[in-house]
Amino acid sequence: MDGYAVRRADVADLPATLTIMGEAAAGRGFHKPVGAGEAVRIFTGAPVPEGADAIVIQENTTRDDDRVTVTDGVPEAGHIRRRGFDFSRGDGLIKAGSVLGPRTLTLAAAMGHADVSVHRRPTI
């Protein structure tokens, strides 16, 4: 969910103004812990920074330079998907010999495989 990774306690009373300490893009995380009164701009697919336990959606905020004010809403648990939510390490989701199309390639990417080994079906 696009928005801000925060500590739930910091947004219990609204409006709440926090200092933006960085950004977590999809595929890359933000590698410093979120402390009291801080927020990290986060995009869908990015890992949640240590210390943050909630995501405030961007529609419920206003930003002014390096500060963000949470004006509305309640951070919901559904905005954070825990590791292993979709599948677990070792799950066999794409069988050898499968025809690769948009769905299987998307699944491979979601599983963390940027490259896959392929070959043409042999012609006899």
All heavy atoms as an XYZ file, in Angstrom:
910
protein
N       0.854     -1.173      0.000
C       0.000      0.000      0.000
C       0.900      1.236      0.000
O       1.815      1.339      0.807
C      -0.883     -0.035      1.245
C      -1.926      1.024      1.316
S      -3.169      0.948      0.023
C      -4.098     -0.479      0.474
N       0.661      2.155     -0.892
C       1.449      3.393     -0.919
C       1.039      4.285      0.250
O      -0.146      4.498      0.494
C       1.209      4.156     -2.221
C       1.817      3.475     -3.426
O       2.589      2.518     -3.251
O       1.525      3.901     -4.551
N       2.028      4.777      0.963
C       1.748      5.648      2.095
C       2.977      5.852      2.937
O       4.067      6.088      2.419
N       2.817      5.723      4.256
C       3.908      5.959      5.198
C       3.935      4.837      6.236
O       2.903      4.494      6.813
C       3.737      7.312      5.891
C       3.854      8.446      4.907
C       2.751      8.916      4.221
C       5.103      9.012      4.628
C       2.869      9.926      3.272
C       5.231     10.024      3.694
C       4.106     10.470      3.017
O       4.235     11.470      2.080
N       5.120      4.274      6.441
C       5.321      3.282      7.491
C       5.541      4.055      8.789
O       6.390      4.948      8.850
C       6.527      2.409      7.164
N       4.760      3.721      9.806
C       4.776      4.468     11.071
C       4.688      3.506     12.252
O       4.436      2.320     12.085
C       3.596      5.467     11.149
C       3.649      6.471     10.020
C       2.254      4.736     11.149
N       4.858      4.055     13.422
C       4.550      3.321     14.654
C       3.097      3.652     15.005
O       2.722      4.825     15.064
C       5.487      3.750     15.776
C       6.937      3.383     15.499
C       7.923      3.966     16.508
N       7.347      4.810     17.517
C       7.495      4.641     18.834
N       8.231      3.665     19.298
N       6.936      5.466     19.682
N       2.312      2.651     15.200
C       0.878      2.843     15.488
C       0.664      3.806     16.650
O      -0.236      4.639     16.617
C       0.228      1.490     15.786
C      -1.273      1.526     15.913
C      -1.849      0.129     16.166
N      -1.440     -0.830     15.160
C      -2.069     -1.036     14.009
N      -3.127     -0.327     13.717
N      -1.642     -1.938     13.165
N       1.496      3.734     17.666
C       1.359      4.615     18.834
C       1.496      6.084     18.462
O       0.893      6.949     19.100
C       2.399      4.243     19.889
N       2.287      6.385     17.418
C       2.511      7.782     17.020
C       1.325      8.401     16.299
O       1.272      9.624     16.140
C       3.745      7.892     16.113
C       5.041      7.635     16.869
O       5.056      7.777     18.108
O       6.035      7.280     16.203
N       0.391      7.573     15.830
C      -0.770      8.103     15.104
C      -2.075      7.763     15.811
O      -3.145      7.793     15.202
C      -0.776      7.608     13.632
C       0.410      8.172     12.876
C      -0.794      6.096     13.548
N      -1.977      7.472     17.090
C      -3.175      7.143     17.873
C      -4.095      8.350     18.017
O      -5.312      8.211     18.023
C      -2.783      6.601     19.243
N      -3.510      9.547     18.133
C      -4.287     10.787     18.236
C      -4.014     11.630     17.003
O      -2.852     11.940     16.708
C      -3.903     11.570     19.498
C      -4.245     10.810     20.775
O      -5.338     10.222     20.840
O      -3.400     10.810     21.696
N      -5.082     11.978     16.292
C      -4.933     12.752     15.048
C      -5.411     14.178     15.237
O      -6.324     14.413     16.016
C      -5.720     12.083     13.921
C      -5.298     10.662     13.584
C      -6.136     10.121     12.454
C      -3.825     10.582     13.233
N      -4.856     15.116     14.520
C      -3.770     14.942     13.555
C      -2.440     14.696     14.258
O      -2.219     15.132     15.381
C      -3.748     16.261     12.800
C      -4.304     17.264     13.757
C      -5.290     16.520     14.616
N      -1.561     13.959     13.553
C      -0.228     13.659     14.080
C       0.802     14.009     13.015
O       0.689     13.565     11.880
C      -0.143     12.182     14.437
N       1.790     14.816     13.367
C       2.837     15.216     12.430
C       4.117     14.461     12.754
O       4.549     14.434     13.911
C       3.071     16.737     12.492
O       1.842     17.397     12.154
C       4.152     17.155     11.505
N       4.693     13.840     11.717
C       5.889     13.012     11.862
C       6.978     13.495     10.919
O       6.694     14.108      9.883
C       5.546     11.551     11.537
C       4.342     10.952     12.271
C       3.973      9.607     11.682
C       4.638     10.832     13.752
N       8.219     13.182     11.252
C       9.362     13.523     10.411
C       9.629     12.361      9.456
O       9.750     11.209      9.892
C      10.619     13.768     11.271
O      10.347     14.841     12.174
C      11.820     14.113     10.412
N       9.720     12.686      8.152
C      10.001     11.664      7.150
C      11.507     11.439      7.122
O      12.278     12.353      6.865
C       9.495     12.093      5.763
C       7.989     12.344      5.820
C       9.843     11.032      4.715
C       7.447     13.039      4.591
N      11.930     10.214      7.379
C      13.354      9.918      7.464
C      13.908      9.195      6.252
O      15.111      8.933      6.187
C      13.646      9.140      8.734
C      12.804      7.893      8.883
S      13.019      7.074     10.467
C      14.666      6.470     10.349
N      13.043      8.878      5.282
C      13.537      8.195      4.096
C      12.414      7.573      3.299
O      11.239      7.868      3.516
N      12.813      6.673      2.384
C      11.856      6.081      1.449
C      12.166      4.599      1.266
O      13.324      4.205      1.195
C      11.977      6.804      0.107
C      11.059      6.294     -0.959
C      11.209      7.096     -2.243
O      10.803      8.276     -2.252
O      11.756      6.532     -3.214
N      11.110      3.790      1.182
C      11.239      2.355      0.906
C      10.492      2.069     -0.396
O       9.272      2.123     -0.441
C      10.655      1.534      2.052
N      11.262      1.809     -1.449
C      10.668      1.505     -2.753
C      10.466      0.001     -2.884
O      11.121     -0.788     -2.197
C      11.573      2.024     -3.868
N       9.574     -0.400     -3.786
C       9.339     -1.820     -4.035
C      10.645     -2.474     -4.458
O      11.381     -1.943     -5.275
C       8.278     -1.985     -5.117
N      10.932     -3.605     -3.860
C      12.158     -4.320     -4.175
C      13.362     -3.869     -3.377
O      14.390     -4.538     -3.370
N      13.247     -2.734     -2.728
C      14.332     -2.220     -1.876
C      13.701     -1.778     -0.568
O      12.628     -1.211     -0.547
C      15.012     -1.018     -2.515
C      15.767     -1.312     -3.779
C      16.489     -0.062     -4.217
N      15.656      1.110     -4.025
C      15.361      1.980     -4.971
N      15.819      1.819     -6.168
N      14.609      3.017     -4.729
N      14.392     -1.994      0.477
C      13.869     -1.563      1.764
C      14.557     -0.301      2.246
O      15.427      0.248      1.579
N      14.131      0.149      3.393
C      14.787      1.249      4.095
C      15.449      0.587      5.291
O      14.792     -0.097      6.071
C      13.757      2.296      4.526
C      14.369      3.469      5.205
C      15.009      4.454      4.471
C      14.323      3.601      6.584
C      15.594      5.552      5.088
C      14.892      4.687      7.217
C      15.530      5.668      6.459
N      16.756      0.762      5.451
C      17.510     -0.062      6.375
C      17.853      0.582      7.707
O      18.822      0.210      8.345
C      18.768     -0.570      5.674
C      18.435     -1.357      4.454
N      17.814     -2.587      4.502
C      18.571     -1.070      3.135
C      17.615     -3.034      3.288
N      18.061     -2.124      2.433
N      17.048      1.547      8.119
C      17.200      2.117      9.462
C      15.875      1.918     10.188
O      14.814      1.978      9.574
C      17.528      3.609      9.382
C      18.875      3.907      8.759
C      19.109      5.402      8.712
C      20.390      5.733      7.993
N      20.556      7.175      7.812
N      15.912      1.708     11.489
C      14.648      1.535     12.216
C      13.854      2.842     12.332
O      14.435      3.923     12.408
C      15.081      1.040     13.593
C      16.536      1.288     13.692
C      17.078      1.493     12.319
N      12.533      2.701     12.329
C      11.637      3.844     12.510
C      11.472      4.073     14.005
O      11.090      3.171     14.747
C      10.260      3.575     11.857
C       9.298      4.715     12.126
C      10.421      3.339     10.355
N      11.781      5.282     14.439
C      11.677      5.617     15.860
C      10.452      6.468     16.147
O       9.657      6.784     15.253
N      10.316      6.868     17.385
C       9.182      7.695     17.816
C       9.157      8.993     17.017
O      10.180      9.639     16.829
C       9.298      7.994     19.307
N       7.971      9.332     16.510
C       7.787     10.579     15.775
C       8.324     10.561     14.358
O       8.424     11.606     13.726
N       8.663      9.382     13.846
C       9.229      9.265     12.502
C       8.332      8.451     11.584
O       7.509      7.658     12.035
C      10.609      8.597     12.567
C      11.621      9.394     13.365
C      12.939      8.680     13.503
O      12.978      7.431     13.465
O      13.959      9.385     13.662
N       8.528      8.660     10.276
C       7.795      7.922      9.250
C       8.729      7.674      8.079
O       9.693      8.400      7.869
C       6.583      8.728      8.783
N       8.434      6.631      7.324
C       9.169      6.323      6.093
C       8.156      6.243      4.961
O       7.146      5.545      5.076
C       9.939      4.985      6.219
C      10.514      4.562      4.879
C      11.043      5.110      7.248
N       8.409      6.993      3.888
C       7.559      6.916      2.694
C       7.726      5.511      2.142
O       8.851      5.051      1.934
C       8.007      7.965      1.665
C       7.223      7.928      0.378
C       5.833      8.502      0.594
N       5.211      8.756     -0.693
C       4.134      8.096     -1.139
N       3.569      7.167     -0.391
N       3.622      8.391     -2.297
N       6.614      4.804      1.923
C       6.687      3.409      1.486
C       5.772      3.194      0.289
O       4.713      3.823      0.181
C       6.344      2.454      2.654
C       6.705      1.007      2.311
C       4.893      2.589      3.082
C       6.723      0.089      3.519
N       6.218      2.328     -0.602
C       5.461      2.014     -1.813
C       5.079      0.541     -1.806
O       5.751     -0.293     -1.200
C       6.283      2.361     -3.055
C       6.574      3.832     -3.156
C       7.726      4.366     -2.607
C       5.666      4.690     -3.750
C       7.995      5.726     -2.673
C       5.918      6.060     -3.815
C       7.076      6.575     -3.281
N       4.004      0.222     -2.501
C       3.506     -1.147     -2.576
C       4.632     -2.102     -2.949
O       5.353     -1.868     -3.904
C       2.374     -1.246     -3.610
O       1.335     -0.343     -3.234
C       1.824     -2.661     -3.693
N       4.778     -3.159     -2.176
C       5.779     -4.177     -2.447
C       7.072     -4.003     -1.683
O       7.916     -4.889     -1.677
N       7.244     -2.867     -1.030
C       8.474     -2.634     -0.261
C       8.377     -3.323      1.094
O       7.297     -3.383      1.691
C       8.704     -1.143     -0.054
N       9.496     -3.827      1.600
C       9.466     -4.385      2.956
C       9.248     -3.282      3.988
O       9.733     -2.168      3.831
C      10.844     -5.028      3.124
C      11.686     -4.511      2.018
C      10.790     -3.956      0.960
N       8.509     -3.604      5.023
C       8.221     -2.639      6.086
C       9.471     -2.478      6.947
O      10.049     -3.461      7.415
C       7.031     -3.112      6.951
C       6.773     -2.158      8.103
C       5.789     -3.265      6.089
N       9.920     -1.242      7.172
C      11.130     -1.018      7.976
C      10.948     -1.481      9.419
O       9.844     -1.447      9.968
C      11.323      0.496      7.936
C      10.448      1.006      6.851
C       9.350      0.006      6.673
N      12.050     -1.889     10.009
C      12.048     -2.277     11.413
C      11.523     -1.114     12.257
O      11.802      0.049     11.975
C      13.482     -2.608     11.839
C      13.612     -3.059     13.261
C      15.062     -3.311     13.649
O      15.876     -3.651     12.776
O      15.368     -3.141     14.843
N      10.747     -1.437     13.271
C      10.200     -0.417     14.160
C       8.807      0.037     13.761
O       8.027      0.449     14.604
N       8.488     -0.030     12.466
C       7.144      0.359     12.001
C       6.202     -0.832     12.178
O       6.579     -1.971     11.915
C       7.184      0.788     10.544
N       4.990     -0.546     12.626
C       4.013     -1.618     12.784
C       2.677     -1.274     12.123
O       1.677     -1.947     12.354
C       3.813     -1.967     14.257
C       3.304     -0.801     15.091
O       3.098      0.310     14.536
O       3.109     -0.982     16.307
N       2.673     -0.223     11.306
C       1.439      0.184     10.628
C       1.788      0.986      9.376
O       2.874      1.565      9.283
C       0.568      1.029     11.564
N       0.849      0.987      8.442
C       0.964      1.798      7.236
C      -0.220      2.751      7.204
O      -1.362      2.331      7.354
C       0.936      0.937      5.948
C       2.027     -0.125      5.976
C       1.024      1.819      4.704
C       3.436      0.415      5.988
N       0.079      4.032      7.020
C      -0.962      5.046      6.839
C      -1.027      5.310      5.339
O      -0.006      5.634      4.724
C      -0.604      6.350      7.589
C      -1.627      7.435      7.289
C      -0.511      6.097      9.077
N      -2.207      5.153      4.727
C      -2.302      5.358      3.287
C      -2.131      6.838      2.960
O      -2.503      7.717      3.738
C      -3.609      4.795      2.707
C      -4.837      5.454      3.301
C      -3.670      3.287      2.896
C      -6.145      5.038      2.630
N      -1.531      7.088      1.798
C      -1.185      8.469      1.431
C      -2.399      9.378      1.335
O      -2.291     10.581      1.564
C      -0.389      8.488      0.128
C      -1.141      7.996     -1.076
C      -0.240      7.876     -2.291
O       0.973      8.051     -2.212
N      -0.830      7.568     -3.419
N      -3.565      8.830      1.035
C      -4.775      9.645      0.935
C      -5.191     10.256      2.272
O      -5.981     11.198      2.309
C      -5.947      8.810      0.366
C      -5.774      8.404     -1.069
C      -4.926      7.141     -1.281
O      -4.401      6.573     -0.290
O      -4.765      6.735     -2.443
N      -4.670      9.712      3.361
C      -5.004     10.210      4.698
C      -3.918     11.114      5.278
O      -3.841     11.294      6.492
C      -5.264      9.039      5.654
C      -6.537      8.303      5.325
O      -7.408      8.836      4.648
N      -6.646      7.070      5.772
N      -3.078     11.671      4.386
C      -1.965     12.495      4.854
C      -1.816     13.764      4.027
O      -2.338     13.865      2.920
C      -0.631     11.720      4.756
O      -0.324     11.482      3.381
C      -0.677     10.414      5.510
N      -1.075     14.699      4.601
C      -0.603     15.863      3.841
C       0.888     15.974      4.131
O       1.324     15.763      5.269
C      -1.310     17.170      4.245
O      -1.163     17.368      5.652
C      -2.781     17.137      3.885
N       1.644     16.284      3.076
C       3.091     16.354      3.223
C       3.572     17.777      3.028
O       3.099     18.486      2.141
C       3.757     15.433      2.191
C       5.267     15.418      2.330
C       5.912     14.397      1.448
N       7.359     14.445      1.608
C       8.184     13.502      1.212
N       7.708     12.422      0.630
N       9.484     13.632      1.391
N       4.532     18.169      3.862
C       5.175     19.468      3.746
C       6.668     19.250      3.919
O       7.161     19.108      5.047
C       4.635     20.432      4.800
C       5.223     21.829      4.684
O       5.719     22.185      3.594
O       5.200     22.559      5.692
N       7.388     19.161      2.798
C       8.834     18.947      2.772
C       9.176     17.634      3.472
O       8.806     16.573      2.986
C       9.551     20.154      3.368
C      11.025     20.203      2.988
O      11.385     19.673      1.909
O      11.813     20.770      3.757
N       9.868     17.676      4.616
C      10.280     16.444      5.282
C       9.369     16.097      6.463
O       9.744     15.356      7.357
C      11.735     16.537      5.750
C      11.939     17.543      6.869
O      11.061     18.410      7.050
O      12.969     17.466      7.561
N       8.146     16.611      6.429
C       7.159     16.320      7.480
C       5.883     15.808      6.828
O       5.515     16.247      5.742
C       6.834     17.571      8.296
C       8.028     18.378      8.741
C       8.627     18.052     10.057
N       7.734     18.306     11.157
C       7.860     17.697     12.324
N       8.808     16.829     12.521
N       7.050     17.958     13.292
N       5.211     14.887      7.487
C       3.925     14.389      7.017
C       2.947     14.467      8.190
O       3.302     14.137      9.325
C       4.018     12.941      6.467
C       4.454     11.946      7.525
C       2.691     12.525      5.842
N       1.751     14.939      7.886
C       0.707     15.003      8.906
C      -0.369     14.002      8.549
O      -0.929     14.032      7.447
C       0.106     16.422      9.006
O       1.153     17.340      9.343
C      -0.985     16.483     10.065
N      -0.626     13.086      9.473
C      -1.700     12.111      9.310
C      -2.966     12.809      9.769
O      -3.075     13.225     10.924
C      -1.435     10.829     10.125
C      -2.562      9.831      9.927
C      -0.086     10.234      9.759
N      -3.913     12.972      8.843
C      -5.105     13.763      9.122
C      -6.362     12.941      9.348
O      -7.326     13.441      9.915
C      -5.370     14.728      7.956
O      -5.488     13.967      6.755
C      -4.245     15.749      7.823
N      -6.347     11.697      8.896
C      -7.583     10.915      8.931
C      -7.248      9.427      8.915
O      -6.143      9.028      8.585
C      -8.451     11.262      7.721
C      -9.882     10.788      7.866
O     -10.319     10.531      9.000
O     -10.559     10.654      6.836
N      -8.245      8.619      9.231
C      -8.125      7.171      9.091
C      -7.447      6.507     10.266
O      -6.906      7.139     11.159
N      -7.500      5.196     10.200
C      -6.879      4.346     11.207
C      -5.974      3.371     10.456
O      -6.416      2.748      9.496
C      -7.952      3.552     11.990
C      -7.320      2.581     12.967
C      -8.898      4.497     12.698
N      -4.719      3.248     10.843
C      -3.862      2.267     10.172
C      -4.452      0.870     10.341
O      -4.825      0.484     11.448
C      -2.527      2.373     10.908
C      -2.578      3.663     11.636
C      -4.016      3.946     11.899
N      -4.578      0.154      9.253
C      -5.188     -1.169      9.299
C      -4.144     -2.247      9.104
O      -3.207     -2.087      8.329
C      -6.259     -1.281      8.221
C      -7.400     -0.302      8.443
C      -8.475     -0.429      7.387
O      -8.650     -1.540      6.871
O      -9.117      0.576      7.094
N      -4.333     -3.368      9.786
C      -3.382     -4.479      9.691
C      -3.295     -5.023      8.268
O      -2.265     -5.533      7.857
C      -3.797     -5.584     10.660
N      -4.364     -4.912      7.501
C      -4.391     -5.435      6.143
C      -3.437     -4.736      5.191
O      -3.178     -5.230      4.098
N      -2.888     -3.608      5.583
C      -1.949     -2.904      4.714
C      -0.543     -3.494      4.787
O       0.327     -3.122      4.009
C      -1.896     -1.419      5.065
C      -3.187     -0.701      4.828
N      -4.009     -0.962      3.764
C      -3.796      0.282      5.520
C      -5.061     -0.173      3.812
N      -4.956      0.592      4.874
N      -0.314     -4.408      5.718
C       0.972     -5.085      5.827
C       0.736     -6.577      5.632
O      -0.053     -7.183      6.350
C       1.629     -4.847      7.206
C       1.929     -3.366      7.406
C       2.908     -5.681      7.336
C       2.506     -3.025      8.771
N       1.420     -7.148      4.642
C       1.329     -8.592      4.399
C       2.592     -9.234      4.955
O       3.689     -8.884      4.566
C       1.189     -8.864      2.915
C      -0.097     -8.228      2.383
C      -0.254     -8.509      0.961
N      -1.043     -9.724      0.869
C      -1.404    -10.265     -0.272
N      -1.030     -9.743     -1.403
N      -2.116    -11.352     -0.283
N       2.427    -10.138      5.864
C       3.553    -10.809      6.513
C       4.244    -11.770      5.550
O       3.612    -12.357      4.680
C       3.079    -11.581      7.743
C       2.399    -10.700      8.777
C       3.401     -9.829      9.485
N       2.707     -8.899     10.375
C       3.180     -7.730     10.705
N       4.338     -7.328     10.264
N       2.513     -6.935     11.496
N       5.569    -11.924      5.732
C       6.342    -12.874      4.932
C       5.705    -14.247      5.071
O       5.332    -14.656      6.164
C       7.782    -12.905      5.421
C       8.653    -13.842      4.620
C      10.078    -13.769      5.057
N      10.596    -12.490      4.600
C      11.658    -11.886      5.089
N      12.322    -12.430      6.072
N      12.063    -10.731      4.616
N       5.559    -14.955      3.958
C       4.951    -16.274      3.964
C       3.442    -16.248      3.829
O       2.789    -17.279      3.853
N       2.853    -15.061      3.694
C       1.401    -14.933      3.572
C       0.891    -15.625      2.309
O      -0.114    -16.312      2.332
C       1.018    -13.454      3.554
C      -0.453    -13.203      3.375
C      -1.319    -13.292      4.458
C      -0.981    -12.888      2.134
C      -2.678    -13.060      4.301
C      -2.332    -12.655      1.971
C      -3.184    -12.743      3.056
N       1.593    -15.420      1.181
C       1.162    -15.994     -0.091
C       1.670    -17.419     -0.285
O       0.949    -18.273     -0.783
C       1.650    -15.132     -1.262
C       0.992    -13.768     -1.278
O      -0.217    -13.693     -1.023
O       1.697    -12.778     -1.535
N       2.929    -17.650      0.068
C       3.535    -18.973     -0.065
C       4.786    -19.015      0.791
O       5.281    -17.981      1.234
C       3.873    -19.305     -1.525
C       4.528    -18.174     -2.271
C       5.884    -17.937     -2.149
C       3.771    -17.337     -3.090
C       6.484    -16.887     -2.826
C       4.366    -16.294     -3.768
C       5.734    -16.068     -3.637
N       5.277    -20.213      1.035
C       6.443    -20.395      1.901
C       7.621    -20.929      1.109
O       7.451    -21.535      0.042
C       6.109    -21.381      3.023
O       5.061    -20.880      3.816
N       8.810    -20.714      1.639
C      10.031    -21.234      1.023
C       9.863    -22.737      0.800
O       9.410    -23.455      1.687
C      11.229    -20.968      1.922
C      12.547    -21.408      1.316
C      13.725    -21.095      2.216
N      13.916    -19.689      2.459
C      14.599    -18.862      1.656
N      15.127    -19.323      0.565
N      14.720    -17.598      1.967
N      10.206    -23.187     -0.395
C      10.134    -24.614     -0.705
C       8.832    -25.040     -1.374
O       8.736    -26.168     -1.854
N       7.815    -24.183     -1.381
C       6.571    -24.530     -2.068
C       6.855    -24.697     -3.565
O       7.500    -23.849     -4.169
C       5.497    -23.438     -1.901
C       4.875    -23.422     -0.526
O       5.136    -24.354      0.262
O       4.124    -22.471     -0.225
N       6.389    -25.786     -4.147
C       6.556    -26.021     -5.586
C       5.381    -25.407     -6.334
O       4.332    -26.030     -6.455
N       5.546    -24.200     -6.831
C       4.426    -23.485     -7.439
C       4.446    -23.507     -8.971
O       3.408    -23.343     -9.598
C       4.389    -22.041     -6.938
C       4.259    -21.896     -5.422
C       4.346    -20.438     -5.022
C       2.952    -22.490     -4.939
N       5.628    -23.661     -9.557
C       5.735    -23.754    -11.013
C       6.496    -25.042    -11.309
O       7.659    -25.186    -10.936
C       6.481    -22.542    -11.621
C       5.788    -21.245    -11.239
C       6.574    -22.679    -13.138
C       6.538    -19.995    -11.668
N       5.835    -25.964    -11.977
C       6.445    -27.261    -12.253
C       7.374    -27.175    -13.461
O       7.124    -26.409    -14.393
C       5.360    -28.291    -12.524
C       4.474    -28.579    -11.326
C       3.468    -29.651    -11.683
C       2.485    -30.012    -10.704
N       2.261    -29.891     -9.478
N       8.420    -27.974    -13.439
C       9.325    -28.064    -14.590
C       8.497    -28.465    -15.811
O       7.601    -29.305    -15.724
C      10.414    -29.101    -14.324
N       8.776    -27.839    -16.930
C       8.048    -28.135    -18.163
C       6.824    -27.278    -18.367
O       6.143    -27.391    -19.395
N       6.510    -26.396    -17.411
C       5.343    -25.514    -17.559
C       5.593    -24.517    -18.680
O       6.715    -24.064    -18.899
C       5.099    -24.725    -16.270
O       4.769    -25.572    -15.210
N       4.523    -24.185    -19.406
C       4.601    -23.120    -20.402
C       4.567    -21.804    -19.647
O       3.696    -21.584    -18.799
C       3.424    -23.208    -21.400
C       3.446    -22.029    -22.356
C       3.474    -24.526    -22.161
N       5.541    -20.936    -19.936
C       5.615    -19.668    -19.230
C       4.813    -18.600    -19.963
O       5.020    -18.367    -21.142
C       7.066    -19.211    -19.092
C       7.973    -20.140    -18.298
C       9.387    -19.581    -18.250
C       7.443    -20.363    -16.900
N       3.907    -17.999    -19.255
C       3.092    -16.911    -19.775
C       3.041    -15.812    -18.730
O       3.781    -15.851    -17.726
N       2.177    -14.828    -18.914
C       2.112    -13.704    -17.967
C       1.873    -14.147    -16.519
O       2.509    -13.624    -15.604
C       0.949    -12.861    -18.485
C       0.863    -13.197    -19.935
C       1.284    -14.628    -20.054
N       1.002    -15.112    -16.305
C       0.690    -15.525    -14.925
C       1.870    -16.220    -14.263
O       2.208    -15.928    -13.111
C      -0.526    -16.442    -14.909
C      -1.800    -15.719    -15.330
C      -2.971    -16.638    -15.339
N      -3.469    -16.700    -13.959
C      -4.453    -17.463    -13.580
N      -5.065    -18.242    -14.436
N      -4.846    -17.456    -12.332
N       2.511    -17.154    -14.982
C       3.618    -17.875    -14.375
C       4.842    -16.975    -14.192
O       5.567    -17.103    -13.213
C       4.003    -19.123    -15.191
O       4.149    -18.759    -16.565
C       2.960    -20.216    -15.046
N       5.066    -16.055    -15.115
C       6.197    -15.132    -14.967
C       5.970    -14.176    -13.795
O       6.906    -13.847    -13.057
C       6.440    -14.365    -16.262
C       6.992    -15.219    -17.408
C       7.032    -14.413    -18.697
C       8.363    -15.772    -17.062
N       4.739    -13.734    -13.607
C       4.417    -12.880    -12.465
C       4.626    -13.641    -11.161
O       5.179    -13.106    -10.193
C       2.970    -12.360    -12.565
O       2.846    -11.611    -13.769
C       2.596    -11.502    -11.373
N       4.204    -14.907    -11.142
C       4.406    -15.732     -9.951
C       5.893    -15.923     -9.682
O       6.344    -15.813     -8.542
C       3.712    -17.086    -10.115
C       3.863    -18.069     -8.964
C       3.364    -17.474     -7.654
C       3.145    -19.368     -9.291
N       6.681    -16.189    -10.726
C       8.131    -16.348    -10.554
C       8.738    -15.076     -9.967
O       9.571    -15.137     -9.057
C       8.788    -16.697    -11.888
N       8.317    -13.919    -10.459
C       8.823    -12.647     -9.935
C       8.420    -12.472     -8.475
O       9.227    -12.034     -7.644
C       8.318    -11.480    -10.774
N       7.188    -12.816     -8.130
C       6.722    -12.695     -6.749
C       7.498    -13.621     -5.816
O       7.652    -13.340     -4.631
C       5.226    -12.996     -6.662
N       8.011    -14.725     -6.383
C       8.794    -15.680     -5.605
C      10.252    -15.246     -5.480
O      11.053    -15.914     -4.848
C       8.715    -17.059     -6.257
C       7.322    -17.656     -6.216
S       7.128    -19.091     -7.299
C       8.391    -20.189     -6.734
N      10.598    -14.111     -6.113
C      11.951    -13.588     -5.999
C      12.906    -14.063     -7.084
O      14.109    -13.932     -6.952
N      12.361    -14.625     -8.162
C      13.200    -15.109     -9.258
C      13.171    -14.108    -10.408
O      12.227    -14.082    -11.193
C      12.714    -16.481     -9.747
C      12.797    -17.534     -8.694
N      13.981    -18.097     -8.305
C      11.838    -18.093     -7.917
C      13.752    -18.985     -7.345
N      12.464    -18.988     -7.094
N      14.218    -13.304    -10.505
C      14.302    -12.331    -11.596
C      14.687    -13.014    -12.898
O      14.385    -12.513    -13.981
C      15.324    -11.251    -11.250
N      15.352    -14.155    -12.818
C      15.764    -14.925    -13.990
C      15.230    -16.347    -13.857
O      15.234    -16.915    -12.759
C      17.293    -14.989    -14.101
C      17.911    -13.614    -14.252
O      17.505    -12.889    -15.167
O      18.790    -13.272    -13.436
N      14.792    -16.927    -14.965
C      14.370    -18.330    -14.985
C      15.041    -19.017    -16.170
O      15.271    -18.405    -17.216
C      12.830    -18.485    -15.086
C      12.154    -17.984    -13.827
C      12.269    -17.771    -16.285
N      15.388    -20.282    -15.986
C      15.991    -21.065    -17.070
C      14.877    -21.608    -17.944
O      13.900    -22.170    -17.454
C      16.799    -22.227    -16.505
O      17.855    -21.726    -15.705
N      15.033    -21.434    -19.260
C      14.022    -21.907    -20.208
C      14.687    -22.631    -21.368
O      15.892    -22.492    -21.606
C      13.165    -20.743    -20.763
C      12.417    -20.056    -19.646
C      14.011    -19.757    -21.523
N      13.923    -23.429    -22.084
C      14.371    -24.046    -23.329
C      13.148    -24.333    -24.175
O      12.021    -24.449    -23.666
C      15.181    -25.325    -23.077
C      14.401    -26.405    -22.365
N      13.564    -27.271    -23.005
C      14.326    -26.711    -21.044
C      13.017    -28.090    -22.142
N      13.463    -27.761    -20.927
N      13.367    -24.423    -25.475
C      12.267    -24.737    -26.385
C      11.936    -26.216    -26.278
O      12.793    -27.047    -26.003
C      12.655    -24.428    -27.826
C      12.792    -22.969    -28.108
C      13.107    -22.784    -29.610
N      13.323    -21.395    -29.902
C      12.376    -20.568    -30.346
N      11.165    -21.036    -30.570
N      12.640    -19.318    -30.580
N      10.688    -26.528    -26.531
C      10.272    -27.905    -26.587
C      11.000    -28.544    -27.772
O      11.010    -27.966    -28.867
C       8.764    -27.987    -26.793
C       8.212    -29.405    -26.705
C       6.702    -29.387    -26.850
N       6.068    -28.520    -25.872
C       5.419    -28.962    -24.792
N       5.331    -30.244    -24.577
N       4.891    -28.116    -23.958
N      11.627    -29.689    -27.584
C      12.367    -30.290    -28.696
C      11.448    -30.686    -29.856
O      10.313    -31.101    -29.643
C      13.011    -31.538    -28.086
C      12.381    -31.720    -26.748
C      11.683    -30.476    -26.374
N      11.952    -30.485    -31.048
C      11.227    -30.884    -32.255
C      11.896    -32.146    -32.800
O      13.103    -32.161    -33.021
C      11.288    -29.763    -33.310
O      10.872    -28.543    -32.701
C      10.382    -30.074    -34.486
N      11.091    -33.160    -33.030
C      11.636    -34.415    -33.537
C      11.079    -34.701    -34.919
O       9.937    -34.561    -35.185
C      11.331    -35.587    -32.585
C      11.937    -35.262    -31.225
C      11.819    -36.898    -33.135
C      11.671    -36.243    -30.147
